């Protein structure tokens, strides 16, 4: 397993053997995605025993669409920055960027019109990104307090 530099904080093993070392930002992104998935799973499991099936289905649909949207956004921004960094012609058009909103809106609209999901629960499921950001912010705040240097 090769070692790679971790932003001046020591070394970090690179399990994938990638050409580029894993950065602090990519680890944050993976944690946010993992927290999103866990928050959706917890919400769905909790609502399964206490709420109607439409609410559970709405939370599940919203959560899955939130995870899909996060993946699409990550890959499209990475592609856009890759174009900027290498000066190549952009393969990502504005229509492809906006297409994800159209797809998500269409899926939510159809599921609601077919009376499969609760709209409020679907919107709550789409908010899993907010939950993940708050958890990550609290985590960073915790480590900032624990690892701060004495000022005396």
N, C-alpha and C positions, 0 to 999 in steps of 0.2 A: 504494500500500500504506500503510495507516494505521499509526501507531505507538501503542503502549500502554505504560503504566508497568509495570515489572517489579519489584515489591516493593522499590523504592528502589535497585535496582542498575543503573539506566539505562533505556533504552527497548528494546523488543523489537517487531519487526514482527509485525503480526497478519495472517497470510496469508489467514485465512478471512474476515476482515471481520466477525467476530462482534460482537454487542452488548457482550459481556463480554470483558475481556482474559484472555488465557491466564495462569493462575497458575503458580507454582512447583510446586504440588502436582499440577496436571494434567500438567505436563511429566514429573514423576517417574512418574506413573501410565502415561504413554505409553512411557517408557523401560522400565519393569518389564514391560509387555505385550510390547514388542519383544524384550527379553531372554528372556522366556518362550518366545516363538515361535522365536527363534534356538536356544535350548538344546534345545527339542524337535526341531528340524530336525537339529541336530548329533547328538543321541542316536540318532535314527532312521537317519540316513545311516551313522553308525558301526556300529550294530547290524546293518544290512542285510548287510554283508559278513562279519561275525564271528559272528552269533547266528542261531538258528533263526527261521523266519518268524513263529512265534507270539510270540516276544520282540519282534521289530520291530513287529508289529501291536499288541502290548500297549503299547509305548512310544508309538506313534502315537495309539492310542485314548486312553490316559491323558493325553497332552499336549494333544490336541484338547479333551477334557473339561475339562482344567485351564484352557485359554484361554476356553472357553465359561463355565465357572464364574466366572472372573475378570470377564468381561463382565457376567454376570448380577448379580454382587455389586456391581459399580461402578454399574450402572444402578439397582438397587434401593436402594442407599444414597443415591444422588443424589436419587432420587424421595422417599425418606423425609426427607432434609434440606430438600428443596424444600417439603414439606408443613409442616415445622416453621418454616421461614423465612416462608412466606406465610400460615400459619394456615388453610390450606384443609383440607377433609376428606380423609383419607388414601385413596388409591385402591389402595394396596399392602396386601394383607391378609397376615396371618401365614402362611396356607396357601400363598400364592404364594411367600413367602420360603423356606419349607421345601420346596416343590415341587422346587426345583433339586436338593436332596440326594436326593430320591426319584428324579428322572430320572437323575441320575448313577449312583446305586446300581443302578437297574434296568438301565441300559445295560451297566455293568460285569458285573453278575450274569449277564445273558443272553449276553454275549460269552464269559464264562468257561464257562458251562454248555454252550454250543455248541462249546466247545473251539477257539475262534478266537484267543484271546489267552492269554498267560501272566499270571497274577494279580499276581505280583511285578513284572513289567515294567509292567503297567498302573498299579500303585501308584507305581512309580518315575516314570512319565510324569506322574502327578497331582502329583508333587512339583516340577514345573518352577517353581512359584511360589517355593519355597524357594531354588532356584538363582538366580532373578532377584533375590530380596531380598539374598542374599549378594553378588552382583555389584554391586548398587546401593549396599550398605553399604561395600564396598571402594572404590567410586568416590567416594563422599562422604568417606570417610576419607582417601583420596589427595588430594582437593582441599583438605581441611581442613589437611593437612600442608603442601602446596605453597603455599597462599595464606595461611599464618599470618603474623602480624606478629612481628617480632623483639621479644623481651622485654628485651633489654639496654638 
